[in-house]
């Protein structure tokens, strides 16, 4: 792994000599913080929706498993639960990306150690691999 003050951290990662934070670092942090905020809001809303589905099923004694008119409560609960898990995993990946940014390793492929293209990081701010390694 390259040292923080080494030339390998210039460019895609946006670090410069002396540990100063560059515009690229600031932009990456802003993108990640925005993504974190949006993901937390989504997770909170989904958790509320999950609670609503569970509460509604407690108050109902209908046999929704055989209701031809729509989705079952169990299906709705499973669907919302999957969305909650997805949002929680996304939040975790954002937090990991922020930790990499703090450690000076953000933008470095975890497989080959080469810089991740800035365009890839713009499209996928939590990317941990370069395009070449992701294709393998």
C-alpha positions, 0 to 999 in steps of 0.5 A: 500500500502506498504511503499517504505522502507518496506520489501514488496518492496524487491524481485520482485520489486527490491528495497532494504532498503535505497531507493537504486536502484537494478539491477532488477530496472535498468533492468526493466527501460531499458526494459521499455525505450527500449519498449518506444523508439520502440513504439514511432518510430512505432507510428511516422511511422504509423502517417506518413502512415496515413497522406499518405493514407489521402493525396492520397485519397484527390488527387484521385477522383476514386470510390474506394468503388466499386473497385474489385481490392483491399482494399478501401482507407477508409478501409486502413485509418481505418486499419492504424488508429486502429494501431495508436490508439493501439500504442498510448495506448501501449505508455501510458501503458509504461509511466504508468509503468515507473511512477510506477517504479519511485513511487516504486510500479512497480511489485506490483499487483494493485488488490491484492497487491502481487508481480508480478512474474519476469517472467511475468514482463519480458514477459509483462513489463507493466503488472499491475496484477499478474497471479492469478488476471489476470486469474480472 
